[in-house]
Amino acid sequence: MPSLAPRFPETNRPGRLRPFRLALGVASLGACVFSPWASTARAQLPAPTPHRVYVSSEKDNLIQVFDPQGVRLSAIDVCMRPRHMMFSRDHRQIYVSCGDSNQMGVVDVASAKMTGTVALGESPEIFDLSPDGKVAFVSLEDENVMAAYDLQSRARLFEVKTGSEPEGILVMPDGKQAYVTSEVANVVHLIDIAQRKVVKNIRVGTRPRRFVLAADGKELWVSNELGASVSILSTEDHTVKHTLAFKVRGLRASDITPVGMALSPDGKTVWVALGRANHVAEVDRASRQVRNTILVGKRAWGLAAHPDGKTVYVANGLSDNMTLIDTAAGKAVRTVAAGRVPHSVLVQP
C-alpha cells in the first residue's frame, strides 16, 4: 500500500538540511584551482575517451565512470554535491554544477581530472550553455535568479530575477531566449537574453522541474513533479498545448513525481523518469501517448539516452544505483551501484 505520509518536494523536504557552506573560502579556492592558461590550452586537449557513461554522485562528491554496459571503471573527484552535467561543445570537457560548494567544476575528459572551477552563486541547480559554448546560464535556487557566467573569464555577466526556487533552464538553439522553471510559482519564465528580462510567465503544472526540446524545436516539454504530469508548450506562441498525466498501476497520482526527461535520438520518443513511482515512462512524442512504463530503482531522477538509441540510463537517487533500459525490449536489463544519491547521467559514444 502506498505511503500515507505527507508528501514534500524532493529538494525541500523537512529534516533535510543542506551542509554548511563556506562560500567565500570555496570561491577563493576555486580561483586558485582554475588554471589561468586552461582556456588557451583547450584547443590542445586530447580527444575524449569514447564509450563512457558518467553519473554525478551528490553525497560522494564524485562523477562515477562506467562503460556502456554498466561496468564501473573509475571515479573523478569533483566539487561538493555535484548535480547537473553537460559536455563542452567538443566533448573534451564536462561542466558540473556543485550545489554545496557553489561552483561549476571543469573536468578534462581525457585525463579524468577536475582541472578548474568557476565560482557561482548560492545553490546552483541546472544550467545550460549558449550556442557557442562560451556562456553558462545557471539557476541559483537560493538567490531566485538565472545568472549568466563567462566561462573563460569566470565573470558573472548578469542575472535575471525569477520566481522562487528556479531549477530547469533551456537556452534555445539561436541563443535569443531561455526558459526557466520556478518550482514554487508553478510557472515557466520566458527570458529575452538580449534584454535580460522575463518577457512572459507561462502557467504550467505543480512544481515544474526540467525541460526537453522536441519536434524540431517547436515543442517544449516541462515535467511537473507534484502534478504527476508533463506540460507541452509551443515555442512559437509560448502557450500550453497539452498536458499529459501519468498513471502507474497500484500507485496514487501523489506517488508519481516526474522530473528528468530525455529525447530519443530519432526524436520519436520522450523518456520520463517518474521519481518516487520508481518507473520510467516511454512516451510517443507525436501521439503524446504512454507506450510503456518500466520498473527501475527507487526515485528515478536523471536519465540519458545513448546516441545509438539502444539504451537509456536511469539514475535512481534513493537506491544509489543506475538502471539500464533496453529500448527495443522495453525493459530494464541491468542495475548497478552508482554511488550515494546519483543525480544526472551523461553518455559519450
Secondary structure, DSSP 8 states (H G I E B T S, - for coil): ----S----GGG-TT-------HHHHHHHHHHHS-TTHHHHGGG-----SSEEEEEETTTTEEEEE-TTS-EEEEEE-SSSEEEEEE-TTSSEEEEEETTTTEEEEEETTTTEEEEEEE--SSEEEEEE-TTS-EEEEEETTTTEEEEEETTT--EEEEEE-SSSEEEEEE-TTSSEEEEEETTTTEEEEEETTTTEEEEEEE-SSSEEEEEEETTTTEEEEEEGGGTEEEEEETTT--EEEEEE---TT--GGG-----EEE-TTSSEEEEE-BTT-EEEEEETTTTEEEEEEE-SSSEEEEEE-TTSSEEEEEETTTTEEEEEETTTTEEEEEEE--SSEEEEEEE-
